[in-house]
């Protein structure tokens, strides 16, 4: 094996190791992102339910108002 071939072989191995390291880091970050998204969903769902219930309540109350009568009287 010539010196040139050996140098290219080493460069190829180093490149493969670098790509694998980046791939592993990407997978770890995706896992962290997935956990954060799941936690966000768990925390936001009850609040969104409350907002939806209040919106429904406000909508039903606004339908009960007559168009000729001003609100609050």
Secondary structure as GFF3:
##gff-version 3
##sequence-region A 1 73
A	DSSP	alpha_helix	3	64	.	.	.	ID=ss1
###
